[in-house]
Amino acid sequence: MPRYPALFQVNTRVRLAELAAALGRKATLDDIPDAELDRLAADGFDLIWLLGVWQTGEAARGVSQSNREWLEEYRRVLPDFREADVCGSCFAIQDYRVHMEFGGPEALARLRQRLRERGLRLILDFVPNHMAPDHPWVAEHPEWFVTGTEELLASQPQNYRRIQTADGMRVLAYGRDPYFAGWPDTLQLNYGEAALQQAMLGELSRVAHQCDGVRCDMAMLALPEVFERTWGICAPAFWPKATQAVRAEVPGFLFLAEVYWDLEWTLQQQGFDYAYDKRLYDRLVEGHARPVREHLCAGLDFQDHLARFLENHDEPRAAATFMSEAHRAAAILTFLTPGLRFFHQGQREGKRVRIPVHLGRGPLETPEPGIATFYDRVLECLKSPAFRDGDWQLLACRPAWDGNATWDGFIAFSWTGPGELRRVVAVNYAPHQSQCYVAMPWHDLVGRAWRLQDLTGPAAYERQGDDLTRQGFYLDMPAWGYHVFAVSSAR
């Protein structure tokens, strides 16, 4: 694994539906072509996250098919929507066993081997917060779920339901976070129960022997302070012992946390290799350079362990969120900064429709012209040892002349690799033309001429090292402009 790996997320159900349409029959994991895996490896990806491989059941599917709000969304996404398209949320897990329609555990094992042969590591889901209503534990161990009362059910029907268990009818809580109504296709696990925590450790261990890492859904909900705030139940810490126990069994196993509310550092300290960087994403969406630049001032002990993305299955599509040129500028800042580079299926083609996790297929979309070429260039840049294992530094920008405030729209940084491998990335993250001088980070520029060749476009400059050291590198760039310069000695 490089210091800064790249991850590609695949919506397993949607991809298999695409393959089934092409094959004229149901598709399993065995039908994912070798050529597709070859391309992912050739593009420089290290990690492949297969979203939604676990067995789901009819109970959650029934909820997904009857929820009015969700049905409205399905019809917006699929003009030709039909009830059979609803498969139920992949986060309402009935069993941590590979879905029988996908070929079962044997097909996953074969796919994992094919990935390994290409140097790719497999990431799967772990959902710590809740289970499907027809999970066997509901009948066998209802005490492992958060229990409610008839009074709570009457006052908060959006958060509780009645369900039959081995002990009779009970009121159990839907899985939820503290800021929204419950997810009605799930039931909330009770981390105040020691036996539940031990059982979840067993499930996590079982998952860890089928893959190389897990993406943990809403990982912060299991933190003791969050769990108590949500449910009023004291719970011992789960993640430190979970990450330690799994790595004792499977050395090098990777943990990726979906996390919000500025709890990224907390989960990093509890054993997670990477945590979602939602803060950077939100600031990029807002479209102002300074907050982005300030975010990049954090220490590398923090930034190195952030997962940086422009879209995923939860967020709107990048092509639908950003204007075309801003999309490219935001991508440069997302994927060429430190951390895990997190790409999503369909992003490279400029797809615009976010597919709900309850659906088994997506709509047909026309690719956005030029976006695939742009992402090809970004991925080509990321193959360089400078970006994968190099040293990163945020660079200072200063006004090009007195009274010119447009310098504040710039974000610039450098990468230094082995030998004289050097890169400078500069982005004018602003809706107007801007000018600045960028301070160069290297101390051996003096007395030599240097060539700066853009790896994403035709721009190329030759500058004297004395000028670069004394004044910096002058830039005059259009709105949302960007450069990825290879810096080399001009011979």
Legacy VTK file of the C-alpha trace (Angstrom):
# vtk DataFile Version 3.0
C-alpha trace
ASCII
DATASET POLYDATA
POINTS 491 float
0.000 0.000 0.000
1.315 3.448 -0.837
1.169 6.232 1.716
-1.735 7.797 -0.209
-3.823 5.043 -1.866
-6.799 5.345 -4.210
-10.177 3.677 -3.665
-12.935 2.942 -6.182
-16.483 2.385 -4.914
-18.711 -0.018 -6.862
-22.468 -0.210 -6.271
-22.558 -3.996 -6.545
-26.276 -4.346 -7.248
-26.297 -1.667 -9.921
-23.186 -3.033 -11.616
-24.579 -6.574 -11.663
-27.847 -5.228 -13.085
-25.877 -3.586 -15.913
-24.070 -6.846 -16.597
-27.334 -8.800 -16.490
-28.861 -6.481 -19.081
-25.875 -7.093 -21.365
-25.815 -10.863 -20.776
-29.559 -11.426 -20.956
-29.584 -13.323 -17.645
-28.958 -12.761 -13.959
-25.343 -11.838 -13.210
-23.197 -12.801 -10.220
-19.821 -11.652 -8.956
-18.247 -14.231 -11.258
-19.542 -12.241 -14.240
-17.507 -9.125 -13.436
-15.064 -9.229 -16.364
-11.337 -9.605 -15.888
-10.930 -6.691 -18.300
-12.836 -4.461 -15.866
-10.493 -5.432 -13.038
-7.506 -4.954 -15.340
-8.609 -1.400 -16.050
-9.049 -0.574 -12.365
-5.538 -1.819 -11.680
-4.101 0.004 -14.697
-5.778 3.223 -13.551
-3.802 3.045 -10.322
-6.478 2.039 -7.840
-5.410 0.127 -4.751
-8.729 -0.554 -3.013
-12.066 -1.690 -4.460
-15.104 -1.182 -2.232
-18.024 -3.400 -3.180
-21.054 -1.700 -1.688
-23.903 -3.952 -0.594
-22.777 -7.562 -0.988
-24.454 -8.903 2.186
-27.714 -10.813 2.409
-30.819 -8.669 2.826
-34.356 -9.860 3.514
-38.003 -9.406 2.699
-38.828 -7.417 5.841
-36.635 -4.451 4.876
-37.612 -4.787 1.225
-41.266 -4.524 2.177
-40.580 -1.256 3.989
-38.640 0.081 1.008
-41.537 -0.775 -1.305
-44.170 0.942 0.839
-42.492 4.106 2.096
-44.179 7.007 0.264
-41.247 9.401 0.434
-38.844 6.787 -0.884
-41.256 5.774 -3.644
-41.364 9.360 -4.867
-37.572 9.366 -5.063
-37.500 6.063 -6.976
-39.843 7.508 -9.585
-37.678 10.612 -9.957
-34.606 8.434 -10.487
-36.174 5.837 -12.804
-38.699 7.135 -15.345
-39.635 3.493 -16.041
-39.713 2.508 -12.351
-41.364 -0.759 -11.425
-41.803 -2.460 -8.076
-39.286 -5.169 -8.926
-36.538 -2.499 -8.967
-36.806 -2.209 -5.167
-34.429 -4.613 -3.464
-34.319 -3.010 0.002
-31.482 -1.036 1.539
-28.117 -2.748 1.501
-27.628 -1.347 5.024
-30.561 -3.350 6.386
-28.475 -6.513 6.715
-30.152 -9.832 7.465
-26.912 -11.808 7.577
-23.213 -11.106 7.017
-23.194 -13.704 4.283
-22.730 -12.824 0.625
-26.123 -12.416 -1.033
-27.264 -15.652 -2.611
-28.248 -13.784 -5.800
-24.660 -12.564 -6.157
-23.199 -16.087 -6.088
-22.688 -16.500 -2.352
-19.381 -16.658 -0.437
-17.692 -18.791 -3.057
-18.179 -16.189 -5.785
-16.834 -13.468 -3.492
-13.766 -15.575 -2.683
-13.094 -16.059 -6.386
-13.489 -12.346 -7.074
-11.192 -11.486 -4.193
-8.540 -13.785 -5.634
-8.863 -12.135 -9.043
-8.427 -8.744 -7.375
-5.364 -9.940 -5.474
-3.750 -11.172 -8.684
-3.902 -7.556 -9.887
-2.633 -5.999 -6.657
-6.114 -4.812 -5.629
-7.492 -5.085 -2.094
-11.171 -5.719 -1.359
-13.219 -3.477 0.962
-16.687 -4.505 2.187
-19.382 -2.975 4.392
-19.745 -3.264 8.140
-22.881 -1.674 9.624
-22.390 -1.319 13.397
-25.525 0.632 14.288
-28.458 -1.530 13.249
-29.778 -4.733 11.674
-32.713 -5.693 9.459
-36.020 -6.450 11.218
-35.769 -10.118 10.173
-32.216 -10.646 11.407
-32.134 -13.826 13.546
-31.020 -11.846 16.605
-34.362 -10.043 16.742
-36.161 -13.272 17.613
-33.321 -14.896 19.559
-31.840 -11.928 21.462
-34.302 -9.023 21.588
-32.353 -7.682 24.588
-29.551 -6.824 22.147
-31.756 -4.096 20.654
-32.835 -0.771 22.114
-36.245 -1.254 23.738
-39.002 1.325 23.840
-42.365 1.618 25.545
-45.943 1.970 24.380
-45.749 5.609 25.459
-42.663 6.223 23.300
-44.304 4.437 20.376
-47.357 6.650 20.717
-45.345 9.889 20.937
-42.567 8.954 18.459
-43.994 6.568 15.866
-41.175 7.641 13.534
-38.633 6.056 15.927
-40.283 2.872 17.283
-42.313 -0.141 16.200
-43.848 -3.304 17.630
-42.261 -6.576 16.618
-42.688 -10.230 17.555
-39.763 -11.848 19.411
-39.187 -15.118 21.265
-40.241 -13.290 24.425
-43.455 -12.047 22.867
-44.384 -8.710 21.340
-41.926 -5.897 22.061
-41.508 -2.244 21.195
-38.071 -1.793 19.600
-36.347 1.307 18.267
-35.522 1.955 14.656
-31.853 2.519 13.889
-31.141 6.246 13.707
-28.769 9.096 14.425
-29.712 11.774 16.969
-30.688 14.415 14.402
-33.186 12.590 12.182
-36.128 10.235 12.362
-35.332 6.536 12.460
-34.664 4.302 9.465
-37.874 2.238 9.446
-36.287 -0.745 7.695
-33.825 -1.330 10.558
-33.686 -1.964 14.315
-31.216 -0.244 16.659
-28.501 -2.325 18.315
-27.878 -1.685 22.027
-24.181 -1.102 22.697
-24.919 -0.937 26.413
-25.220 -4.739 26.299
-21.845 -6.448 26.720
-23.123 -9.574 24.984
-24.146 -7.504 21.939
-20.711 -5.959 21.681
-19.139 -9.407 21.824
-21.512 -10.673 19.151
-20.659 -7.726 16.897
-16.967 -8.477 17.370
-17.727 -11.973 16.127
-19.527 -10.616 13.056
-16.675 -8.230 12.325
-14.166 -11.054 12.622
-16.229 -13.136 10.198
-16.272 -10.265 7.709
-12.527 -9.640 8.119
-11.721 -13.125 6.870
-13.540 -12.432 3.605
-11.882 -9.136 2.619
-8.974 -6.768 3.260
-10.832 -3.932 4.965
-14.221 -2.550 5.932
-16.043 0.702 5.383
-17.966 1.212 8.625
-21.345 2.838 8.091
-22.058 5.835 10.386
-19.173 4.723 12.598
-19.542 7.608 15.061
-22.952 6.360 16.225
-21.230 3.620 18.260
-19.077 6.126 20.173
-20.086 6.091 23.857
-20.817 9.828 24.024
-22.944 9.745 20.855
-24.782 6.585 21.848
-25.639 7.948 25.280
-26.782 11.280 23.817
-29.049 9.447 21.379
-30.478 6.771 23.646
-29.679 7.721 27.254
-27.777 4.437 27.639
-24.190 4.206 28.902
-22.051 2.034 26.655
-18.375 1.065 26.843
-16.147 1.952 23.900
-16.429 -0.513 21.034
-14.008 0.626 18.347
-10.643 0.427 20.183
-11.136 -3.202 21.120
-12.711 -4.022 17.736
-9.869 -2.610 15.644
-7.242 -4.201 17.894
-8.932 -7.602 17.960
-9.375 -7.784 14.195
-5.810 -6.716 13.453
-4.550 -9.350 15.874
-6.306 -11.923 13.678
-5.745 -10.236 10.301
-2.610 -8.041 10.350
-2.856 -4.989 8.109
-6.642 -5.049 7.986
-7.980 -1.622 6.963
-10.719 0.378 8.705
-12.496 3.239 6.908
-15.030 5.277 8.919
-18.026 7.117 7.583
-18.058 9.904 10.167
-19.435 13.419 10.591
-19.778 16.113 13.287
-15.994 16.771 13.533
-15.391 13.339 15.085
-12.813 12.306 12.470
-9.833 12.676 14.813
-11.647 10.750 17.564
-12.129 7.729 15.317
-8.606 7.949 13.944
-7.370 7.682 17.528
-9.591 4.647 18.093
-7.958 2.620 15.348
-9.389 3.791 12.021
-6.944 4.121 9.151
-9.161 6.675 7.395
-12.176 8.825 8.209
-14.481 10.636 5.790
-13.455 14.260 5.190
-16.950 15.704 4.898
-15.623 19.097 6.045
-13.479 19.524 2.918
-16.355 18.405 0.711
-18.752 20.922 2.274
-16.265 23.770 1.877
-15.673 22.904 -1.757
-19.428 22.918 -2.373
-19.643 26.383 -0.788
-17.165 27.559 -3.433
-14.827 29.801 -1.405
-11.064 29.297 -1.436
-10.099 30.577 1.995
-12.052 27.998 4.077
-10.611 25.239 1.881
-7.092 26.613 2.326
-7.587 26.867 6.083
-8.768 23.264 6.208
-5.555 22.210 4.463
-3.497 23.858 7.213
-4.179 20.894 9.526
-1.275 18.637 10.457
-0.430 15.664 8.301
-0.977 13.361 11.259
-4.649 14.226 10.673
-4.807 14.820 6.907
-2.955 11.638 5.993
-5.838 9.649 7.492
-8.746 11.419 5.805
-10.774 9.938 2.944
-11.352 12.685 0.398
-14.252 12.485 -2.044
-16.455 14.556 -4.349
-19.341 12.100 -4.330
-20.413 8.727 -2.976
-23.682 6.829 -2.717
-24.896 9.236 0.026
-23.929 12.532 -1.595
-25.334 14.098 -4.770
-23.405 13.450 -7.927
-20.489 15.841 -8.428
-21.592 16.634 -11.987
-24.992 17.710 -10.635
-23.525 19.666 -7.696
-20.753 21.681 -9.341
-20.696 23.698 -12.525
-18.453 22.024 -15.083
-15.287 24.090 -14.524
-15.773 24.221 -10.744
-16.178 20.428 -10.777
-12.713 20.047 -12.254
-11.125 22.527 -9.845
-12.760 20.801 -6.876
-11.537 17.420 -8.124
-7.948 18.667 -8.343
-8.143 19.881 -4.738
-9.829 16.698 -3.534
-7.668 14.071 -5.158
-4.240 15.727 -5.288
-4.136 16.567 -1.575
-3.001 14.050 1.090
-5.188 11.203 2.283
-7.159 8.377 0.728
-8.398 9.317 -2.776
-12.015 8.104 -2.914
-13.658 7.779 -6.360
-17.248 6.672 -7.004
-18.726 4.534 -9.776
-20.135 6.807 -12.493
-18.177 9.854 -11.368
-15.661 9.568 -14.189
-18.460 9.561 -16.750
-20.100 12.639 -15.266
-23.288 10.845 -14.215
-25.762 13.167 -12.547
-28.342 10.933 -10.853
-27.733 9.624 -7.339
-29.151 6.101 -7.067
-30.923 5.303 -3.766
-29.493 2.272 -1.957
-32.981 0.715 -2.050
-32.865 0.287 -5.837
-31.223 -2.490 -7.799
-30.587 -0.496 -10.957
-29.958 3.041 -12.133
-31.128 5.081 -15.101
-29.435 5.257 -18.476
-27.410 8.474 -18.675
-25.456 10.234 -21.382
-21.837 10.809 -20.295
-20.725 14.420 -19.866
-18.412 15.375 -22.743
-14.793 15.738 -21.685
-15.129 14.693 -18.060
-13.767 11.189 -18.647
-10.662 12.652 -20.298
-10.212 14.984 -17.332
-10.406 12.135 -14.817
-8.054 10.024 -16.937
-5.480 12.804 -16.617
-6.016 13.080 -12.862
-5.552 9.340 -12.409
-2.452 9.439 -14.590
-1.025 12.171 -12.339
-1.777 10.057 -9.267
0.379 7.220 -10.536
3.486 9.308 -9.878
5.476 8.380 -6.755
5.342 12.071 -5.855
1.586 11.857 -5.235
1.513 8.304 -3.870
4.408 8.429 -1.425
5.845 11.941 -1.576
6.010 14.837 0.864
3.244 17.426 0.646
3.395 21.106 1.581
0.816 23.889 1.436
2.344 26.912 -0.299
1.892 30.564 0.566
0.297 32.866 -1.998
0.699 36.638 -1.981
-0.747 39.536 -3.992
0.598 40.030 -7.496
0.547 43.798 -6.827
-0.683 46.155 -4.164
-4.441 46.354 -4.012
-5.030 43.148 -5.961
-7.104 40.981 -3.615
-7.675 38.190 -6.107
-4.714 36.260 -4.652
-7.120 35.058 -1.958
-8.784 32.786 -4.499
-5.668 30.633 -4.881
-4.820 27.335 -3.245
-1.368 25.993 -4.058
0.743 23.136 -2.759
3.768 21.077 -3.683
4.747 17.415 -3.710
8.336 16.215 -3.491
9.241 12.671 -4.440
12.514 10.745 -4.722
15.399 12.354 -6.529
14.282 15.592 -8.150
10.690 14.520 -8.611
8.678 17.691 -7.934
5.126 18.822 -8.497
3.317 22.118 -7.930
-0.481 22.222 -7.975
-2.246 25.583 -8.198
-6.006 26.218 -8.331
-7.854 29.507 -8.709
-10.905 28.437 -6.702
-12.922 31.513 -7.524
-15.515 32.594 -10.116
-13.237 35.301 -11.534
-9.784 35.685 -13.042
-7.062 35.952 -10.398
-3.347 36.695 -10.075
-0.779 35.898 -7.408
2.793 34.901 -6.652
3.277 31.405 -5.243
6.201 30.896 -2.861
8.265 27.920 -4.010
9.299 25.382 -1.344
12.695 24.200 -2.569
16.018 25.755 -1.502
18.144 24.572 -4.417
16.481 26.548 -7.203
19.040 29.368 -7.349
21.534 29.406 -10.219
19.497 27.123 -12.494
16.696 27.437 -15.008
13.520 25.461 -14.351
10.742 24.170 -16.570
7.175 23.929 -15.303
5.101 21.649 -17.545
1.367 21.278 -16.900
0.388 17.603 -16.791
-3.296 18.354 -17.381
-3.012 20.825 -20.262
-0.646 22.531 -22.708
0.787 25.223 -20.414
4.572 25.216 -20.039
6.935 27.842 -18.587
10.654 28.299 -18.102
11.769 30.403 -15.144
15.078 31.292 -13.524
15.567 29.797 -10.084
16.750 33.131 -8.679
13.426 34.753 -9.622
11.414 31.831 -8.303
13.249 32.019 -4.993
13.067 35.793 -4.644
9.584 36.599 -5.964
7.820 33.287 -6.304
6.019 31.887 -9.318
3.633 34.357 -10.972
0.223 33.013 -11.972
-2.621 34.645 -13.895
-5.490 32.169 -14.147
-9.129 32.182 -15.279
-12.068 31.391 -13.029
-11.771 27.845 -11.627
-8.465 27.409 -13.449
-5.901 24.829 -12.358
-2.404 23.607 -13.173
-0.553 20.450 -12.147
3.062 21.304 -12.893
5.949 18.884 -13.207
8.955 20.951 -12.129
12.258 19.915 -13.661
15.608 21.352 -14.497
15.591 23.128 -17.884
18.532 21.635 -19.715
LINES 1 492
491 0 1 2 3 4 5 6 7 8 9 10 11 12 13 14 15 16 17 18 19 20 21 22 23 24 25 26 27 28 29 30 31 32 33 34 35 36 37 38 39 40 41 42 43 44 45 46 47 48 49 50 51 52 53 54 55 56 57 58 59 60 61 62 63 64 65 66 67 68 69 70 71 72 73 74 75 76 77 78 79 80 81 82 83 84 85 86 87 88 89 90 91 92 93 94 95 96 97 98 99 100 101 102 103 104 105 106 107 108 109 110 111 112 113 114 115 116 117 118 119 120 121 122 123 124 125 126 127 128 129 130 131 132 133 134 135 136 137 138 139 140 141 142 143 144 145 146 147 148 149 150 151 152 153 154 155 156 157 158 159 160 161 162 163 164 165 166 167 168 169 170 171 172 173 174 175 176 177 178 179 180 181 182 183 184 185 186 187 188 189 190 191 192 193 194 195 196 197 198 199 200 201 202 203 204 205 206 207 208 209 210 211 212 213 214 215 216 217 218 219 220 221 222 223 224 225 226 227 228 229 230 231 232 233 234 235 236 237 238 239 240 241 242 243 244 245 246 247 248 249 250 251 252 253 254 255 256 257 258 259 260 261 262 263 264 265 266 267 268 269 270 271 272 273 274 275 276 277 278 279 280 281 282 283 284 285 286 287 288 289 290 291 292 293 294 295 296 297 298 299 300 301 302 303 304 305 306 307 308 309 310 311 312 313 314 315 316 317 318 319 320 321 322 323 324 325 326 327 328 329 330 331 332 333 334 335 336 337 338 339 340 341 342 343 344 345 346 347 348 349 350 351 352 353 354 355 356 357 358 359 360 361 362 363 364 365 366 367 368 369 370 371 372 373 374 375 376 377 378 379 380 381 382 383 384 385 386 387 388 389 390 391 392 393 394 395 396 397 398 399 400 401 402 403 404 405 406 407 408 409 410 411 412 413 414 415 416 417 418 419 420 421 422 423 424 425 426 427 428 429 430 431 432 433 434 435 436 437 438 439 440 441 442 443 444 445 446 447 448 449 450 451 452 453 454 455 456 457 458 459 460 461 462 463 464 465 466 467 468 469 470 471 472 473 474 475 476 477 478 479 480 481 482 483 484 485 486 487 488 489 490
